[in-house]
Every structure is written in C-alpha cells, then in structure tokens.
Amino acid sequence: MAYLKKLKVTYTRKRVKDDLLQKPVKNPKKVYELFKEMENETREKVVCLHLNHQLEILSYEVVGMGSNKRVLLDVQGIYRGALVSLASSIIIVHNHPNGSCEPSKQDEMAYESLLEPSGFMDIPMQDFIIIGDGGYYSFDEKKKIKRVNKTAKKRAKK
C-alpha cells in the first residue's frame, strides 16, 4: 500500500500592538518595532513577511536559522510560503547577533539571489531589513532596493 501526502498549513499567533497591524507597512521602522526582539537572538534568523496588495501584513514565517555568523537561505522555501499565503509582496527581516546593522557581503548576495524569483513570480520584495543592537538597516531607505517584477519587465520590452 502507498500513501499520498497531504499538505497542511497551520498558523500560530504572535501578540503585537493593535496599531502595528491592519495598516500598510509604509516604513521599515514599523517592521523593526514588530521584530525588535530579534536583536537579542544569539543566532542569525531570517523572517519573511507576507503582504497583501495594500501592503498589510498577512502573515510571517521564520525561513532560516543559522549560527552566530551566518545563515543559509532557501530561496524556494521563501517563495513557497509567499505563494501559500497568497502574498502580493514580501519583506525579508534578518538579524546580526554581533549587533551591527550594516549589510555584509553575504547579505548583499542573499538580497541579489531573491531578486530573480521575485520578478519571475511577480511577488516583489518591498524591503530587506537587517536588525542589530538598537537599530536597523533598510535597503529601501538606503535606496538599494531594486524593483523587479514581470509587469515592469514587460513595459521595458515595449
């Protein structure tokens, strides 16, 4: 006898201030306030926020746990969660246990590796945020975010 696997998605809850939800995520400070506790983690952690068309948070998922110096990203896993949650876009949140908010070369490479699937699946990455001791670094605020999606590519070809 063979068995067919059934995919089951479950959600758990995280208590947050009411004023942080059901409003568009228009700045990285709001994301920092939601995930500020990541600055106390002793290992690198990556969280993916799933957003709707109005940039409201639908859900979040821990997509990576690493050592105190690095974490491996599963790009497929990141976008799988975004697809399952019917996200229109995502925000990646990542911590540095050493306290620095500045992006490392590995952070830059991780960001770049997420861009192509973002455009292919038309699920734009709104921001890539690094949390350190008492602060954050936002690729969007620093104008390092690249807007890539199928619609933009189609317009560019015309």
N, C-alpha and C positions, 0 to 999 in steps of 0.2 A: 504494500500500500504506500502511496506517495502522499505528501502533504503540500498543500498550497499555502503560502504565507499571506497573511492579511496585514496590510499596513494600518496601524492605528496611531493617530495623532492625539496626544493629550496636552493640555495646558495646565500649568500651575500659576499661582498668582504671586505678585510681589506688591507689597503695600507701598504706596507713594502718595505724596500730597496731591489732592484733587486738582489743584491749579496747574499741575505739570502734565496732565492728560487731557484728552479731548480738545486740544488746541494744537494748531500746526506747530511743528518744530521749525522755528524760523531762525534760531541761532544755536550755536554749539554750547552755550552756557547752560541752556535748559537740559541738554543731554548730559553735560558734566554734573549737574545737580542730581539727575536721576541715578547716575552711576559713580558718584564721587567715592563710594566705599571701595572701588577698585584700586584706589591709591594705596590701600592698606594690604593688598594681596602680596604674598611673597613669591608668587609665580606669575609669569605673563599669562594674560587671559584676553580672549577676543570675543566680543559680543556683536551680534548683528541685530540691528533694529529694523523691523519690517514696517513700512509706512504705506498709508493709502494715498489716493490722488490728492487729498487735501493736506498731505504731509503730517497727518496724525498717526501716532504710534498704534499699530495693530497688535504687535507682539514683539518679543525679543528672544534671542536664542544664544546660548553660550556655544560658540562654534570652534573654540580652541583653548586648550590649557597647555602650558609648556613648562619650561624650567624658569629659573630666576633670570636667565639671559635671552631666551628665545622661545618662540612658539611656531609650530608648523601650521600653515593654513590649508584647509581642504576647500579649495575653490568650489568644487562640485557640491560639497555639503552646504556651503554658504548659500548658494543659489537654489539648492533643493528646498531649504527652509523658506526662502523667499517665495518660491513658487507654491509651496503647500499653503502658506498663509495668505496667498493671493496679494502679495505686496506689489505696489506700483513703483516703489523705490526702496533703497536701503541706506543705512548709515552704519559704518563699522566703528566700533569703540574698542580701544586696545590700551592696556596699561603698561607702564615701565616700572618694575619693582625697585629699580635703582633711584627712582624719584625724578629723573629727567623727563621733561615733556618734549624735548627736541626729537624729531624723527631720525632714526638711524638709517643706514644704507639698506638694511633688511626691511625696514618699514616702507621705504620708497619702492623697493622691489615688490613687496606684498601689495601695495596700492596699485602698482602698474599691472600686476597679474590679475587683479579683479576688474580692470577696465574692459578688456575684450569681451568677457562673458556678459558684462553689464550692457554693452551695446548690442550684442547678439540677441540677448533675451529681452531687450527693451525694458530693463529694470535698472534705471540709473542709480549710481552711487552718489548720494547727496553730500556726504562728507566722510572723512576718515579722521577720527579724533583719537589723540593719544593723551592718556591721563597720567599725571605724575604727582609728586607731592604738592598739594595745594594749588594745582592748576591744570591746564590742558593746552594742547596744541591742536588747532583745527586746520586741515588742509584747505577747507573752504574759506575760512577767514584770511588765511595767508595767500589766497588766490592761487593755490596749487592744484585745485580740483579741476579735472578735465571732464567736460560734459560730453558724454558719448552715448548715443542711442540710435536705433535704427532710423527713426524719423529724421534726425539730424543728418545721418549719412545719406539718406535718400535725397534730401534737399540739396546737399553738397554736390551730388552727382548731376543734378539738373542744370 
